[in-house]
Amino acid sequence: MTSPTLPLWQLSASALADHIDSRECSATEALESILARAEACNPALNAIVYPCFDAARARAHEADAATARGESWGPLHGVPVTIKENVDVAGMPTPNGVRAFEGVIAPDDSPVVRNLRAAGAIVIGRTTTPEFSMRATTDSPLHGRTRNPWGPDASSGGSSGGAGAAAAAGMGPIHHGNDIGGSLRIPAFACGVATVKPTVGRVPVFNPSAVAERGLLAQLMSVQGALCREVRDVRLATAVMSRGDARDPWWVPVPFEGPSIAGPIRVAFTKNAHGYPMHPGIARTLDRAARVLEAAGYAVEEVEPPPITEPAAGWMSIALAEIRATLDPLVRKHGSEDVQRVFDAYYAMGDVADGERYLLGVAARTKMTRAWNIFLDRYPLVLSPFMLRPTHAWNYDAQGPTQTKDLFDALIYSYGVNYLSLPAGVVPVDIVDGLPAGVQIIGRRFREDLILDAMEAIERDAGVMAHRLWAHEA
């Protein structure tokens, strides 16, 4: 029996689970290594705001007792994870970044938490989100600012900024998040970690503490996922979270690994910035990713997919109409002046639909998705930009409507994909202006496995970005 050569907190979830299973380390040893790392890093980063370390320690002891009996709880036996503060963990607050909601105590676990626990994972705490989980940065009056481990003034992204920061810093290998306009992928880009926004219906969604159902488009656009340092952990976590749950009527029982595709997989490559002045460093990351995929055996072709401008405009018109009708009253009642100004900027730069246009817009969304489905039938993957500029400053969107519009213009490939309900991953490629930058891989519905394969090919060339961050600490 050999001991791990790296500190346990640096190991991937896959490696950590293997070491625990083979008794090269105990679940308690793995947990204590990660908790020590969290206690060292979290005070400066402010990523984990509801720790449950003592309960995690008790659970790790139970995991070790199970291992001693020859039992395994599942593929994540003894692996520490965090859960974003907008998803229910039984007995803990679900404030969604809002001080007025801190008294909302979850009566039961959400499906993702239930699935992670059923696979053997140990929840160590809750990570931050901005107010109402509706900003591209993570800052709130409830918890304050979450800092990016790569730079004190850089945004950690949003809305799963706590998860992104915790992942990059080494506070565990798997961090839950969610995404309605980019909330998994923006923190992944900003913090130099990997994620996949799954297809709607892949991972079951439900909050037992919710007092009302979400709007139709929110149900069609919002998904649960994971931010991890390594792509293989994104694969593992997403597969685990995808187990069905009767509480979500949208869940679809599709196998996680789809059928193989004959011949080289065709990848459509687009650098179309749709009028935004793409940063040269971002363009270089795209070219590098295209070369890597080609060298890995993919058939990469520079070809234009159906316009992303149309679904992006739909998000800024139809989805914003729903947000204004359902969420805005709570923002006005409980939100800070900052978040209210940000929402005002959203409405000002969008073309918010009235009731009739909302109904017609939801219908038109089907046509857009059909066009992309047909294109993806020919090109199973699309390599696209994600953010057309380097990571923004932590308070950039609150500086004024011009800055908010710039950010959304740069993220057109983010929320446009949400409007289509397609899966998409972000993987880091290189450093641009001193901060991590990555690319996006869009795929066929329910083919997250193909997206992850391509992301792993890019990661093999670029390396695990967090390792660069940690090297600076040595």
C-alpha positions in Angstrom: 0.0 0.0 0.0 1.4 3.4 -1.1 0.6 6.8 0.3 -0.5 9.7 -2.0 2.5 11.8 -3.0 0.5 15.1 -3.0 -1.3 16.7 -0.1 -4.8 15.1 0.0 -6.5 18.5 -0.6 -4.8 18.7 -4.0 -6.2 15.4 -5.2 -9.1 15.1 -7.7 -12.4 13.6 -6.4 -11.7 10.5 -8.6 -8.2 10.0 -7.1 -9.4 10.7 -3.5 -12.2 8.2 -3.8 -9.7 5.6 -5.1 -7.3 6.2 -2.2 -10.1 5.9 0.3 -11.4 2.7 -1.3 -8.0 1.2 -1.4 -7.3 2.4 2.2 -4.3 4.4 1.2 -6.0 7.2 3.2 -9.1 7.4 5.3 -12.1 9.6 4.7 -11.2 11.4 7.9 -7.7 12.1 6.8 -9.0 13.4 3.4 -11.6 15.6 5.2 -9.1 17.0 7.7 -6.7 17.9 4.9 -9.4 19.8 3.0 -10.8 21.5 6.1 -7.3 22.7 7.0 -7.0 24.1 3.5 -10.4 25.8 3.9 -9.5 27.2 7.2 -6.3 28.7 5.7 -7.9 30.1 2.6 -11.5 30.9 3.3 -11.0 33.9 5.6 -9.4 35.8 2.7 -11.7 34.5 0.0 -15.1 34.3 1.7 -16.3 31.4 -0.3 -17.8 29.0 2.3 -20.3 30.9 4.5 -22.2 28.1 6.2 -19.6 25.6 7.3 -20.8 22.3 8.8 -17.4 20.9 9.6 -18.3 19.1 12.8 -21.2 17.2 11.0 -18.8 16.4 8.2 -16.3 15.0 10.7 -18.9 12.7 12.2 -19.9 11.6 8.7 -16.3 10.9 7.7 -15.9 8.6 10.8 -19.1 6.8 9.6 -17.5 6.4 6.2 -14.4 5.0 7.6 -16.4 2.5 9.7 -18.2 1.5 6.6 -14.9 1.0 4.7 -13.6 -1.2 7.6 -16.7 -3.4 7.2 -16.0 -3.7 3.5 -18.9 -1.5 2.5 -18.9 1.3 -0.1 -21.5 4.1 -0.2 -20.9 4.8 -3.9 -18.4 6.4 -6.3 -17.9 9.5 -4.0 -17.5 7.5 -0.7 -15.9 9.9 1.7 -15.3 12.8 -0.8 -16.0 16.3 0.5 -18.3 18.6 -1.5 -19.9 22.0 -1.0 -23.4 23.2 -2.0 -24.4 26.6 -3.2 -26.5 28.6 -0.7 -29.5 28.8 -3.1 -30.2 25.1 -3.0 -31.7 23.2 0.0 -29.6 21.3 2.4 -31.8 19.9 5.2 -31.7 21.9 8.4 -29.5 24.7 6.9 -30.5 28.2 5.6 -31.3 28.8 1.9 -31.0 32.6 1.8 -30.0 33.0 -1.9 -27.7 35.8 -0.9 -30.5 37.8 0.7 -30.5 38.9 4.3 -34.3 38.7 4.6 -34.2 35.0 3.6 -31.6 33.8 6.0 -34.4 32.4 8.2 -35.5 30.1 5.4 -34.4 26.7 6.7 -34.6 23.8 4.3 -37.0 21.0 5.5 -35.3 18.4 3.3 -32.4 17.9 0.8 -32.8 19.1 -2.8 -32.4 16.3 -5.4 -28.7 17.2 -6.1 -27.8 17.0 -2.4 -29.7 13.8 -2.0 -27.9 12.3 -5.0 -24.5 13.4 -3.8 -25.1 12.0 -0.4 -26.4 8.7 -1.8 -23.1 8.4 -3.8 -21.1 8.8 -0.5 -20.2 12.5 -0.7 -19.8 14.5 2.5 -21.2 18.0 2.6 -18.7 20.4 4.3 -20.6 23.7 3.8 -22.5 26.1 1.7 -20.9 28.5 -0.8 -21.8 32.1 -1.7 -24.1 33.6 -4.3 -25.0 37.2 -5.0 -28.5 38.5 -4.1 -31.1 36.4 -5.8 -28.3 34.6 -7.8 -28.7 37.2 -10.6 -25.4 38.9 -11.0 -22.2 38.0 -12.9 -20.2 38.7 -9.7 -20.6 37.4 -6.2 -21.2 40.1 -3.6 -24.1 40.6 -1.2 -25.0 42.6 1.9 -25.6 39.3 3.7 -22.1 37.8 3.2 -19.9 40.5 1.5 -17.7 40.0 -1.4 -16.2 36.6 -2.5 -12.7 37.1 -3.8 -11.1 35.4 -6.8 -8.0 33.4 -5.7 -6.2 34.7 -8.8 -6.4 38.4 -7.9 -8.0 40.6 -5.2 -9.8 43.0 -7.6 -11.0 40.4 -10.1 -14.5 39.1 -10.0 -14.9 35.5 -8.9 -17.8 35.3 -11.3 -21.5 34.8 -10.6 -23.7 33.6 -9.5 -21.8 30.5 -8.3 -18.8 32.6 -7.4 -18.2 30.9 -4.0 -18.1 27.5 -5.7 -15.6 28.7 -8.3 -13.3 30.4 -5.8 -13.5 27.3 -3.5 -12.7 25.0 -6.3 -9.7 26.9 -7.5 -8.3 27.4 -4.0 -8.4 23.7 -3.1 -11.3 23.7 -0.6 -12.5 20.3 -1.9 -12.6 18.8 -5.4 -16.4 19.1 -6.2 -18.5 22.2 -5.7 -22.2 22.4 -6.6 -23.5 25.4 -8.6 -26.3 26.3 -11.0 -26.8 28.2 -14.2 -29.7 30.2 -15.7 -27.6 32.7 -17.7 -24.0 31.7 -17.1 -23.8 31.1 -13.3 -21.7 27.9 -13.6 -19.6 29.0 -16.6 -18.8 32.6 -15.6 -17.1 31.5 -12.3 -15.4 28.6 -14.2 -14.0 31.1 -16.7 -13.0 33.6 -14.0 -11.5 31.2 -11.5 -9.8 28.8 -14.0 -11.8 25.7 -13.3 -14.0 23.4 -15.4 -17.8 23.0 -15.6 -20.6 21.7 -17.7 -24.1 23.3 -17.9 -26.2 20.2 -18.5 -29.2 19.8 -20.7 -32.4 20.8 -19.1 -33.9 17.6 -17.7 -30.5 15.9 -17.1 -30.1 16.8 -13.4 -33.3 16.9 -11.3 -34.2 20.2 -9.7 -36.4 21.1 -6.7 -36.2 23.1 -3.6 -38.4 21.8 -0.8 -38.3 25.3 0.9 -39.8 27.0 -2.2 -43.2 28.7 -1.6 -44.0 29.0 -5.3 -43.1 27.3 -8.6 -40.6 29.0 -10.9 -41.7 30.6 -14.2 -41.8 28.5 -17.4 -38.6 29.9 -18.9 -36.8 29.6 -15.6 -37.7 25.9 -15.6 -36.5 25.6 -19.2 -33.2 27.5 -18.7 -32.0 26.8 -15.2 -29.9 23.8 -14.5 -27.7 22.3 -11.7 -24.1 21.3 -12.1 -20.6 21.2 -10.6 -17.4 23.3 -10.7 -14.2 21.3 -10.4 -10.5 21.7 -11.0 -10.4 18.7 -13.2 -12.7 17.7 -16.1 -12.9 14.1 -14.9 -14.5 15.3 -11.7 -17.1 17.3 -13.6 -18.0 14.1 -15.4 -18.2 12.1 -12.2 -20.2 14.7 -10.3 -22.6 15.4 -13.1 -23.3 11.7 -13.6 -23.9 11.3 -9.9 -26.2 14.3 -9.7 -28.2 13.0 -12.7 -30.0 10.3 -10.8 -33.7 10.7 -11.1 -36.0 12.3 -8.5 -39.8 12.2 -8.7 -40.0 15.7 -7.4 -38.8 17.1 -10.8 -41.4 16.5 -13.6 -38.8 17.7 -16.2 -36.2 15.0 -15.4 -35.5 12.7 -18.3 -34.1 9.2 -17.8 -31.4 9.4 -20.5 -28.2 7.4 -20.1 -25.2 9.6 -19.3 -23.0 7.9 -21.8 -24.5 8.1 -25.3 -23.8 6.0 -28.4 -20.4 6.4 -30.1 -20.2 8.4 -33.3 -18.6 6.8 -36.3 -15.5 8.6 -37.8 -13.9 11.7 -36.5 -16.4 13.9 -34.6 -17.1 17.1 -36.4 -16.5 20.3 -34.5 -17.9 23.6 -35.8 -15.5 26.4 -34.8 -16.7 30.0 -34.6 -14.9 33.2 -33.5 -17.8 35.5 -34.5 -17.8 38.2 -31.8 -21.0 39.8 -33.2 -19.6 43.3 -33.2 -17.9 43.1 -29.8 -14.2 43.9 -29.8 -12.9 40.5 -28.8 -9.7 40.7 -26.8 -6.7 39.3 -28.7 -5.8 37.0 -25.8 -9.3 35.4 -26.0 -8.9 34.9 -29.7 -5.6 33.1 -29.0 -7.2 30.7 -26.6 -9.8 29.8 -29.2 -7.2 29.2 -31.8 -5.2 27.1 -29.4 -8.2 25.0 -28.4 -9.1 24.4 -32.1 -5.5 23.2 -32.8 -5.6 20.9 -29.8 -8.9 19.3 -30.8 -7.7 18.8 -34.4 -4.5 17.2 -33.1 -6.7 14.9 -30.8 -8.5 13.6 -33.9 -11.5 15.9 -34.1 -12.6 17.2 -37.5 -12.5 21.0 -36.8 -14.1 23.2 -39.3 -14.5 27.0 -39.1 -18.1 27.3 -39.9 -20.9 29.5 -38.6 -23.6 27.9 -36.5 -27.2 29.3 -36.4 -27.0 32.8 -34.9 -26.5 33.1 -31.2 -27.8 36.7 -31.4 -31.4 35.5 -31.7 -31.6 33.4 -28.5 -29.5 36.0 -26.7 -32.1 38.6 -27.7 -34.8 36.2 -26.5 -33.2 36.0 -23.1 -33.0 39.8 -22.9 -36.6 40.2 -23.9 -38.7 37.1 -23.1 -36.8 35.8 -20.1 -36.4 39.3 -18.6 -40.2 39.8 -18.9 -40.7 36.7 -16.8 -38.0 37.8 -14.3 -39.6 41.2 -14.0 -43.0 39.7 -13.3 -41.8 37.0 -10.9 -38.6 38.1 -9.2 -38.5 41.9 -9.5 -41.1 42.5 -6.7 -38.8 40.6 -4.2 -35.8 42.6 -5.5 -37.5 45.9 -4.8 -38.7 44.7 -1.4 -35.5 43.0 -0.1 -32.7 43.8 -2.5 -29.8 46.3 -2.0 -29.5 49.5 -3.9 -26.7 47.8 -5.9 -28.8 44.9 -7.1 -31.7 47.1 -7.9 -29.5 49.3 -10.1 -28.2 46.2 -11.8 -31.8 45.0 -12.5 -32.7 48.4 -13.8 -29.7 48.2 -16.2 -30.9 44.7 -17.4 -34.3 46.2 -18.3 -32.8 49.2 -19.9 -30.5 47.3 -22.3 -33.1 44.6 -23.0 -36.4 44.8 -24.9 -38.6 43.6 -22.2 -41.7 41.9 -23.7 -45.3 42.5 -22.8 -47.7 39.6 -22.2 -48.6 38.9 -25.8 -45.0 39.2 -27.0 -44.0 36.8 -24.1 -46.3 34.1 -25.4 -45.1 34.6 -29.0 -41.5 34.7 -27.9 -41.8 31.4 -26.0 -43.2 29.9 -29.3 -40.4 31.4 -31.4 -37.8 29.9 -29.0 -38.8 26.4 -30.3 -37.8 27.5 -33.8 -34.4 28.7 -32.6 -33.7 25.4 -30.7 -34.8 23.4 -33.7 -32.3 25.2 -36.0 -29.5 24.5 -33.5 -30.6 20.8 -33.1 -30.4 20.4 -36.9 -27.0 22.0 -37.0 -25.7 19.9 -34.1 -26.9 16.8 -36.0 -24.2 17.6 -38.6 -21.7 19.0 -36.1 -22.1 17.3 -32.7 -19.9 19.9 -31.0 -19.4 23.7 -31.4 -16.2 25.4 -30.2 -17.2 29.0 -29.4 -15.9 31.9 -27.3 -17.4 32.1 -23.8 -16.5 35.6 -22.5 -15.2 37.9 -25.3 -13.0 39.8 -22.8 -10.9 39.0 -19.8 -12.5 38.6 -16.4 -14.1 41.8 -15.2 -13.5 43.7 -11.9 -15.5 42.5 -8.9 -17.9 45.4 -8.9 -17.9 46.1 -12.7 -21.6 45.5 -13.2 -22.6 47.9 -10.4 -20.5 50.8 -11.8 -23.3 51.8 -14.2 -25.5 50.7 -17.1 -22.6 51.1 -19.6 -20.5 48.5 -17.7 -23.5 46.2 -17.3 -24.2 46.3 -21.0 -20.5 45.7 -21.8 -20.5 42.6 -19.6 -23.6 41.2 -21.2 -22.4 42.0 -24.7 -19.2 40.1 -23.9 -21.3 37.1 -22.6 -23.6 36.7 -25.6 -22.5 33.1 -26.0 -23.4 32.4 -22.3 -27.0 33.4 -21.9 -27.8 32.6 -25.5 -27.1 29.0 -24.9 -29.3 29.0 -21.8 -32.2 30.2 -23.9 -31.7 27.2 -26.1 -31.5 24.7 -23.2 -28.5 23.2 -24.7 -25.6 21.7 -22.8 -22.3 23.6 -22.8 -19.0 23.4 -20.9 -16.2 25.8 -20.1 -12.6 24.7 -19.7 -9.6 26.9 -18.9 -7.0 27.2 -21.6 -4.4 29.9 -20.7 -3.8 33.1 -18.8 -5.0 36.4 -20.3 -4.0 39.7 -18.7 -2.9 37.8 -15.6 -6.2 35.9 -15.1 -7.5 32.5 -16.3 -9.4 32.4 -19.6 -11.2 29.5 -21.3 -13.4 28.4 -24.2 -16.9 27.0 -24.5 -17.9 23.7 -26.0 -21.6 23.5 -26.9 -23.1 20.1 -27.7 -26.1 18.1 -28.7 -28.9 17.7 -26.1 -28.0 15.1 -23.5 -24.5 14.6 -24.9 -22.6 16.1 -22.0 -20.3 13.1 -22.4 -19.1 14.3 -25.8 -18.6 17.8 -24.4 -16.5 16.4 -21.5 -14.4 14.3 -23.9 -13.5 17.4 -25.9 -12.8 19.3 -22.7 -10.5 16.6 -21.4 -8.5 16.8 -24.7 -8.0 20.5 -24.1 -7.1 20.0 -20.5 -4.4 17.5 -21.4 -2.8 20.2 -23.4 -3.4 23.2 -21.1 -2.9 21.4 -17.8 -5.0 21.8 -14.7 -5.1 25.6 -14.2 -5.3 25.5 -10.4 -1.9 23.8 -10.3 -0.4 27.0 -11.7 -2.2 29.0 -9.0 -0.8 26.7 -6.3 2.7 26.8 -7.7 2.8 30.5 -6.9 2.2 29.7 -3.3 5.3 27.5 -3.0 
